[in-house]
Amino acid sequence: MDIRDAEESDLPGLLAIYNDVIATSTAIYSYVPVTLEDRTQWWRARIALGYPVLVAVDGAGVLGFSTFGDFRTWPGYRFTVEHSVHVRSDCRGHGIGKQLVTALFPRASALGKHVMIAGVDAANAASIRFHERLGFEKTGHLREVGHKFDRWLDLVFLQRSIAAR
C-alpha cells in the first residue's frame, strides 16, 4: 500500500468511499450523495489552496483518503485546520486511517499550521478512541447540532497540536 497525493484518476474511488459513508453512517452529516463533478471541483479547490488530498492505494485501487481544510474562514483561525479521513468499509481496522491522518501532520506543519481539529459524531466511540490514540484531545461537545437517520446528533470536537509529540 502507498500513501500519496491524490490524482484526478483517483477521484472515482474516493467518491465511492465518500458516498458510502454518506449512505451508511453519521460520519458525514449529509444525506445527499455527491457527483464526480462535485468531487473534482472540491479536489481542485483543495489543491489550489495548497491543501493536501492524500490517498491510500494498492492494486485494488483507493483504500481511503484524508485531507484538511480551513477550520473557519476568519483570519484569526488561519493557523487551524480541520481534517477528514475515510477508509473503504472492507479495509477498516487495518491501520490505513492512522497512516492517512499521521501523513497529514507534516503537511500541515509545512504550511505553518498550529492546530488540527477533528469533528466526530459523539456516538462514534471508535472514531473518538482512534483520534485520542493519535494525540487528539476532546475539547468540545455540541448537543443536537446535526440530524440524520431521523435522530438528533451530537458533535464532539477534538484537537491536536501540529508540533511533534
C-alpha positions in Angstrom: 0.0 0.0 0.0 1.2 3.5 -0.8 0.0 6.8 0.6 0.4 9.6 -1.9 -1.2 12.8 -3.2 -4.5 12.1 -5.0 -4.6 12.4 -8.7 -7.6 13.0 -10.8 -7.8 9.4 -11.8 -8.2 8.5 -8.0 -11.4 10.6 -7.7 -13.9 7.8 -8.7 -12.5 5.6 -5.9 -12.5 8.4 -3.4 -16.1 9.3 -4.5 -17.3 5.7 -3.9 -15.9 5.8 -0.4 -17.4 9.2 0.4 -20.8 8.3 -0.9 -20.8 5.0 1.0 -20.0 6.9 4.2 -22.9 9.4 3.5 -25.3 6.5 2.9 -24.3 4.3 5.8 -23.1 6.4 8.7 -23.2 9.6 10.7 -19.5 10.4 10.0 -20.8 13.0 7.5 -23.9 14.9 8.4 -25.4 14.8 4.9 -28.0 12.7 3.1 -27.0 13.8 -0.4 -24.6 11.8 -2.5 -22.1 13.8 -4.4 -21.2 13.5 -8.1 -17.8 13.0 -9.7 -18.0 16.6 -10.9 -18.6 17.8 -7.3 -15.6 15.9 -6.0 -13.4 17.1 -8.9 -14.2 20.7 -8.1 -13.6 20.0 -4.4 -10.2 18.4 -5.2 -9.1 21.2 -7.5 -10.1 23.8 -4.8 -8.1 22.0 -2.1 -5.1 21.8 -4.4 -5.4 25.4 -5.4 -5.2 26.4 -1.7 -2.1 24.2 -1.2 -4.0 21.7 0.9 -3.3 18.0 0.5 -5.7 15.3 -0.5 -4.0 12.0 0.2 -5.0 8.6 -0.9 -4.0 5.1 0.3 -3.8 2.9 -2.7 -2.9 -0.6 -3.7 -3.5 -2.9 -6.7 -7.2 -2.9 -5.9 -7.5 0.9 -6.1 -8.2 3.6 -3.5 -8.5 2.2 0.1 -9.0 5.5 1.8 -8.3 9.2 1.8 -7.5 12.1 4.1 -7.4 15.9 3.7 -7.6 19.1 5.7 -9.0 22.5 5.1 -9.7 25.7 6.9 -11.4 25.4 10.2 -13.1 28.8 9.8 -12.5 31.5 7.2 -11.7 34.4 9.5 -8.1 35.5 9.6 -7.6 34.7 13.3 -8.2 31.0 12.5 -5.6 30.8 9.7 -3.3 28.5 11.8 -6.1 26.0 12.5 -7.3 23.2 10.1 -10.0 20.6 10.3 -9.2 17.2 8.8 -11.3 14.4 7.3 -10.3 10.8 6.9 -12.4 8.0 5.4 -11.5 4.4 4.7 -13.3 1.9 2.4 -15.6 -0.2 4.5 -13.8 -3.5 3.7 -10.4 -2.0 4.7 -11.2 -0.5 8.1 -9.3 -1.7 11.2 -6.0 -2.3 9.4 -4.2 0.9 10.2 -4.9 2.7 7.0 -6.7 5.6 8.7 -3.9 6.0 11.1 -1.3 6.3 8.3 -3.6 8.7 6.4 -4.0 11.0 9.3 -0.4 10.9 10.5 0.7 11.8 6.9 -1.3 15.0 7.3 0.7 16.3 10.2 3.9 17.2 8.4 1.9 18.7 5.5 0.1 20.9 8.0 3.3 21.8 9.7 4.9 22.8 6.4 2.0 25.2 5.8 2.6 26.8 9.2 -0.5 25.3 10.8 -0.6 25.1 14.6 -3.7 23.0 15.5 -5.7 20.3 13.7 -9.4 19.8 14.6 -11.5 16.6 14.3 -15.3 16.8 14.3 -16.7 13.4 15.2 -20.2 12.2 15.8 -20.4 11.8 19.6 -21.9 8.3 19.3 -18.9 7.1 17.2 -16.8 5.8 20.1 -14.4 4.0 17.8 -13.5 7.2 16.0 -13.1 9.1 19.2 -10.7 6.4 20.5 -8.9 6.5 17.2 -8.3 10.2 17.4 -7.2 10.0 21.1 -4.6 7.4 20.2 -3.2 9.9 17.6 -2.9 12.6 20.3 -6.2 14.4 19.8 -8.0 15.6 23.0 -11.7 16.2 23.4 -12.3 19.9 23.7 -16.0 20.4 23.0 -19.4 18.7 22.8 -22.2 20.3 20.8 -25.6 18.8 21.6 -28.1 18.0 18.9 -26.5 20.1 16.2 -26.9 17.5 13.5 -29.9 15.5 12.3 -29.7 12.3 10.2 -31.4 8.9 10.1 -34.4 10.5 12.0 -32.4 11.4 15.1 -30.6 14.3 16.6 -26.8 14.0 16.6 -24.2 15.4 19.0 -20.8 16.6 17.6 -17.6 16.2 19.5 -14.6 18.3 18.7 -11.1 17.0 19.3 -7.9 18.9 18.7 -4.2 18.2 18.4 -1.2 20.4 18.2 0.7 20.1 15.0 4.0 20.3 16.8 5.8 16.9 17.1 4.8 14.9 20.2 
